[in-house]
Amino acid sequence: MSDLIKDALSRLNGALDRLDAVSIRHVEAERVRGTLETELALMREDRHALANLLDNERDARTRAEDGLAEIAPRVDRAINAIRQTLNEA
């Protein structure tokens, strides 16, 4: 076999090795990308659930504050009535 053919085969083998390495890196990059996309989708779902939970908690707090605002004057009147009764007794 001539040196020219040996050199060509050597270069061809080197090119095939590099192509194989690039192919392996590409497959690994696709796997990582798929994993990252899955994690991102899970984080988005978590964020959506947390946002809904926060909205529900805000609504509950607002209802509680409204209820307290409605009850507080009645409690104050009851306390004053009890004080007045005790003072008169």
N, CA, C and O atoms as a DFTB+ gen file, in Angstrom:
356 C
 N C O
     1  1       0.846      -1.158       0.000
     2  2       0.000       0.000       0.000
     3  2       0.903       1.236       0.000
     4  3       1.909       1.292       0.707
     5  1       0.529       2.186      -0.782
     6  2       1.391       3.354      -0.916
     7  2       1.196       4.290       0.279
     8  3       0.190       4.241       0.987
     9  1       2.185       5.129       0.464
    10  2       2.133       6.104       1.553
    11  2       0.967       7.075       1.376
    12  3       0.373       7.529       2.354
    13  1       0.652       7.382       0.143
    14  2      -0.451       8.292      -0.150
    15  2      -1.781       7.683       0.309
    16  3      -2.610       8.381       0.892
    17  1      -1.983       6.416       0.056
    18  2      -3.216       5.740       0.463
    19  2      -3.254       5.615       1.985
    20  3      -4.297       5.837       2.599
    21  1      -2.105       5.255       2.604
    22  2      -2.039       5.152       4.069
    23  2      -2.364       6.484       4.718
    24  3      -3.077       6.532       5.720
    25  1      -1.847       7.564       4.156
    26  2      -2.102       8.900       4.691
    27  2      -3.587       9.265       4.550
    28  3      -4.178       9.839       5.465
    29  1      -4.184       8.928       3.398
    30  2      -5.598       9.219       3.165
    31  2      -6.477       8.420       4.137
    32  3      -7.439       8.947       4.697
    33  1      -6.130       7.137       4.328
    34  2      -6.891       6.311       5.268
    35  2      -6.755       6.822       6.706
    36  3      -7.709       6.792       7.483
    37  1      -5.568       7.282       7.035
    38  2      -5.350       7.828       8.376
    39  2      -6.194       9.088       8.596
    40  3      -6.813       9.263       9.646
    41  1      -6.202       9.955       7.586
    42  2      -7.027      11.167       7.697
    43  2      -8.518      10.815       7.755
    44  3      -9.277      11.432       8.502
    45  1      -8.928       9.824       6.966
    46  2     -10.311       9.389       6.971
    47  2     -10.692       8.837       8.343
    48  3     -11.760       9.159       8.863
    49  1      -9.839       8.018       8.926
    50  2     -10.107       7.486      10.267
    51  2     -10.187       8.608      11.305
    52  3     -11.034       8.570      12.197
    53  1      -9.318       9.589      11.189
    54  2      -9.357      10.730      12.107
    55  2     -10.661      11.511      11.964
    56  3     -11.268      11.917      12.955
    57  1     -11.078      11.713      10.722
    58  2     -12.320      12.435      10.466
    59  2     -13.513      11.651      11.016
    60  3     -14.426      12.233      11.602
    61  1     -13.503      10.337      10.826
    62  2     -14.588       9.510      11.360
    63  2     -14.607       9.533      12.887
    64  3     -15.678       9.566      13.494
    65  1     -13.424       9.516      13.510
    66  2     -13.357       9.610      14.975
    67  2     -13.931      10.932      15.463
    68  3     -14.683      10.968      16.438
    69  1     -13.570      12.030      14.776
    70  2     -14.099      13.335      15.157
    71  2     -15.610      13.401      14.951
    72  3     -16.330      13.955      15.781
    73  1     -16.085      12.838      13.848
    74  2     -17.514      12.803      13.571
    75  2     -18.248      12.002      14.649
    76  3     -19.323      12.401      15.096
    77  1     -17.676      10.888      15.060
    78  2     -18.261      10.074      16.121
    79  2     -18.325      10.865      17.431
    80  3     -19.337      10.828      18.131
    81  1     -17.250      11.576      17.761
    82  2     -17.213      12.367      18.993
    83  2     -18.256      13.477      18.949
    84  3     -18.933      13.726      19.947
    85  1     -18.394      14.140      17.821
    86  2     -19.387      15.204      17.671
    87  2     -20.797      14.622      17.806
    88  3     -21.671      15.226      18.427
    89  1     -21.000      13.460      17.225
    90  2     -22.305      12.815      17.312
    91  2     -22.645      12.478      18.760
    92  3     -23.778      12.688      19.194
    93  1     -21.689      11.964      19.501
    94  2     -21.907      11.634      20.918
    95  2     -22.213      12.897      21.708
    96  3     -23.125      12.898      22.535
    97  1     -21.463      13.978      21.468
    98  2     -21.718      15.239      22.170
    99  2     -23.104      15.782      21.833
   100  3     -23.792      16.323      22.698
   101  1     -23.504      15.635      20.586
   102  2     -24.819      16.113      20.163
   103  2     -25.930      15.340      20.879
   104  3     -26.887      15.940      21.368
   105  1     -25.807      14.032      20.940
   106  2     -26.811      13.211      21.626
   107  2     -26.887      13.598      23.098
   108  3     -27.979      13.726      23.650
   109  1     -25.733      13.785      23.737
   110  2     -25.699      14.177      25.151
   111  2     -26.322      15.565      25.348
   112  3     -27.060      15.787      26.307
   113  1     -26.024      16.481      24.448
   114  2     -26.595      17.833      24.546
   115  2     -28.119      17.780      24.408
   116  3     -28.821      18.507      25.111
   117  1     -28.637      16.946      23.530
   118  2     -30.082      16.796      23.368
   119  2     -30.706      16.202      24.631
   120  3     -31.793      16.610      25.040
   121  1     -30.025      15.248      25.240
   122  2     -30.527      14.647      26.474
   123  2     -30.591      15.698      27.584
   124  3     -31.580      15.790      28.310
   125  1     -29.523      16.489      27.703
   126  2     -29.479      17.542      28.725
   127  2     -30.566      18.581      28.449
   128  3     -31.243      19.042      29.368
   129  1     -30.724      18.940      27.181
   130  2     -31.750      19.923      26.825
   131  2     -33.133      19.407      27.201
   132  3     -33.955      20.153      27.732
   133  1     -33.386      18.141      26.928
   134  2     -34.668      17.542      27.297
   135  2     -34.884      17.572      28.795
   136  3     -35.988      17.854      29.262
   137  1     -33.837      17.282      29.550
   138  2     -33.927      17.317      31.007
   139  2     -34.201      18.737      31.486
   140  3     -35.034      18.946      32.368
   141  1     -33.513      19.700      30.918
   142  2     -33.715      21.100      31.313
   143  2     -35.123      21.569      30.965
   144  3     -35.744      22.299      31.738
   145  1     -35.630      21.155      29.808
   146  2     -36.987      21.542      29.435
   147  2     -38.008      20.936      30.391
   148  3     -38.994      21.579      30.751
   149  1     -37.762      19.696      30.799
   150  2     -38.656      19.053      31.764
   151  2     -38.624      19.792      33.094
   152  3     -39.671      20.058      33.685
   153  1     -37.429      20.124      33.566
   154  2     -37.300      20.861      34.830
   155  2     -37.964      22.226      34.737
   156  3     -38.616      22.667      35.684
   157  1     -37.803      22.892      33.609
   158  2     -38.428      24.201      33.415
   159  2     -39.952      24.081      33.446
   160  3     -40.630      24.914      34.047
   161  1     -40.483      23.055      32.803
   162  2     -41.931      22.852      32.812
   163  2     -42.419      22.603      34.240
   164  3     -43.464      23.122      34.633
   165  1     -41.678      21.817      35.017
   166  2     -42.056      21.561      36.406
   167  2     -42.001      22.837      37.238
   168  3     -42.874      23.075      38.073
   169  1     -40.980      23.656      37.013
   170  2     -40.883      24.925      37.753
   171  2     -42.029      25.851      37.387
   172  3     -42.555      26.555      38.248
   173  1     -42.421      25.860      36.119
   174  2     -43.557      26.699      35.703
   175  2     -44.845      26.223      36.374
   176  3     -45.656      27.034      36.821
   177  1     -45.027      24.900      36.442
   178  2     -46.211      24.365      37.123
   179  2     -46.195      24.746      38.601
   180  3     -47.222      25.136      39.157
   181  1     -45.023      24.632      39.238
   182  2     -44.902      25.015      40.649
   183  2     -45.215      26.488      40.837
   184  3     -45.921      26.860      41.774
   185  1     -44.701      27.319      39.962
   186  2     -44.935      28.759      40.051
   187  2     -46.422      29.059      39.915
   188  3     -46.965      29.884      40.650
   189  1     -47.073      28.394      38.978
   190  2     -48.517      28.600      38.776
   191  2     -49.291      28.182      40.031
   192  3     -50.195      28.888      40.479
   193  1     -48.924      27.029      40.587
   194  2     -49.611      26.552      41.805
   195  2     -49.375      27.510      42.964
   196  3     -50.300      27.807      43.721
   197  1     -48.144      27.998      43.111
   198  2     -47.843      28.942      44.189
   199  2     -48.575      30.269      43.995
   200  3     -49.037      30.873      44.963
   201  1     -48.678      30.716      42.758
   202  2     -49.401      31.958      42.478
   203  2     -50.878      31.799      42.851
   204  3     -51.479      32.701      43.435
   205  1     -51.451      30.649      42.508
   206  2     -52.853      30.401      42.886
   207  2     -53.010      30.351      44.399
   208  3     -53.962      30.907      44.946
   209  1     -52.084      29.691      45.070
   210  2     -52.132      29.607      46.527
   211  2     -52.027      30.997      47.146
   212  3     -52.763      31.325      48.077
   213  1     -51.119      31.805      46.632
   214  2     -50.969      33.170      47.133
   215  2     -52.250      33.975      46.920
   216  3     -52.687      34.695      47.818
   217  1     -52.845      33.858      45.750
   218  2     -54.099      34.565      45.487
   219  2     -55.187      34.129      46.466
   220  3     -55.921      34.962      46.999
   221  1     -55.286      32.818      46.701
   222  2     -56.297      32.309      47.640
   223  2     -56.041      32.825      49.049
   224  3     -56.978      33.195      49.758
   225  1     -54.773      32.850      49.458
   226  2     -54.439      33.337      50.801
   227  2     -54.736      34.832      50.924
   228  3     -55.207      35.282      51.969
   229  1     -54.470      35.590      49.891
   230  2     -54.794      37.022      49.914
   231  2     -56.296      37.233      50.037
   232  3     -56.755      38.091      50.791
   233  1     -57.055      36.438      49.284
   234  2     -58.516      36.545      49.366
   235  2     -58.996      36.205      50.774
   236  3     -59.854      36.894      51.324
   237  1     -58.442      35.145      51.353
   238  2     -58.839      34.742      52.715
   239  2     -58.487      35.831      53.716
   240  3     -59.275      36.132      54.612
   241  1     -57.306      36.423      53.569
   242  2     -56.906      37.505      54.484
   243  2     -57.838      38.699      54.347
   244  3     -58.241      39.296      55.345
   245  1     -58.178      39.043      53.124
   246  2     -59.084      40.172      52.894
   247  2     -60.448      39.905      53.534
   248  3     -61.032      40.790      54.159
   249  1     -60.954      38.666      53.370
   250  2     -62.243      38.330      53.995
   251  2     -62.140      38.404      55.520
   252  3     -63.053      38.888      56.189
   253  1     -61.024      37.921      56.058
   254  2     -60.840      37.965      57.521
   255  2     -60.763      39.406      58.008
   256  3     -61.364      39.755      59.025
   257  1     -60.026      40.239      57.286
   258  2     -59.927      41.652      57.676
   259  2     -61.280      42.341      57.583
   260  3     -61.628      43.151      58.442
   261  1     -62.043      42.022      56.544
   262  2     -63.382      42.616      56.407
   263  2     -64.279      42.166      57.553
   264  3     -65.037      42.960      58.110
   265  1     -64.186      40.880      57.900
   266  2     -64.984      40.369      59.013
   267  2     -64.591      41.020      60.322
   268  3     -65.450      41.364      61.133
   269  1     -63.298      41.190      60.530
   270  2     -62.813      41.842      61.747
   271  2     -63.286      43.290      61.809
   272  3     -63.696      43.771      62.865
   273  1     -63.230      43.973      60.686
   274  2     -63.694      45.366      60.652
   275  2     -65.183      45.453      60.983
   276  3     -65.644      46.432      61.568
   277  1     -65.917      44.427      60.606
   278  2     -67.351      44.423      60.890
   279  2     -67.620      44.067      62.353
   280  3     -68.542      44.611      62.961
   281  1     -66.839      43.177      62.911
   282  2     -67.070      42.700      64.281
   283  2     -66.479      43.644      65.334
   284  3     -67.045      43.786      66.418
   285  1     -65.369      44.278      65.033
   286  2     -64.654      45.100      66.018
   287  2     -65.550      46.136      66.692
   288  3     -65.503      46.239      67.918
   289  1     -66.354      46.902      65.978
   290  2     -67.210      47.886      66.663
   291  2     -68.204      47.222      67.612
   292  3     -68.502      47.762      68.677
   293  1     -68.722      46.044      67.227
   294  2     -69.668      45.357      68.121
   295  2     -68.976      44.871      69.389
   296  3     -69.550      44.931      70.476
   297  1     -67.750      44.394      69.250
   298  2     -66.984      43.954      70.420
   299  2     -66.703      45.155      71.322
   300  3     -66.831      45.067      72.543
   301  1     -66.321      46.274      70.713
   302  2     -66.069      47.493      71.500
   303  2     -67.338      47.919      72.256
   304  3     -67.268      48.291      73.427
   305  1     -68.475      47.863      71.596
   306  2     -69.734      48.224      72.261
   307  2     -70.034      47.269      73.406
   308  3     -70.496      47.691      74.466
   309  1     -69.773      45.983      73.195
   310  2     -70.021      44.995      74.258
   311  2     -69.100      45.240      75.446
   312  3     -69.535      45.167      76.595
   313  1     -67.830      45.530      75.173
   314  2     -66.874      45.817      76.256
   315  2     -67.329      47.049      77.026
   316  3     -67.327      47.058      78.257
   317  1     -67.712      48.068      76.307
   318  2     -68.175      49.299      76.975
   319  2     -69.435      49.046      77.802
   320  3     -69.581      49.592      78.896
   321  1     -70.338      48.228      77.287
   322  2     -71.562      47.920      78.026
   323  2     -71.231      47.145      79.297
   324  3     -71.815      47.407      80.349
   325  1     -70.319      46.211      79.214
   326  2     -69.909      45.443      80.394
   327  2     -69.241      46.360      81.408
   328  3     -69.526      46.261      82.601
   329  1     -68.363      47.245      80.965
   330  2     -67.710      48.202      81.866
   331  2     -68.751      49.082      82.553
   332  3     -68.697      49.323      83.759
   333  1     -69.677      49.540      81.763
   334  2     -70.697      50.418      82.324
   335  2     -71.532      49.679      83.373
   336  3     -71.857      50.232      84.424
   337  1     -71.865      48.450      83.080
   338  2     -72.634      47.629      84.021
   339  2     -71.831      47.400      85.292
   340  3     -72.380      47.484      86.391
   341  1     -70.535      47.109      85.160
   342  2     -69.694      46.890      86.312
   343  2     -69.534      48.168      87.136
   344  3     -69.525      48.119      88.366
   345  1     -69.411      49.286      86.474
   346  2     -69.274      50.572      87.170
   347  2     -70.551      50.936      87.921
   348  3     -70.501      51.542      88.992
   349  1     -71.670      50.569      87.363
   350  2     -72.945      50.888      88.011
   351  2     -73.211      49.971      89.185
   352  3     -73.962      50.313      90.098
   353  1     -72.594      48.809      89.155
   354  2     -72.859      47.843      90.218
   355  2     -72.099      48.093      91.440
   356  3     -72.232      47.351      92.413
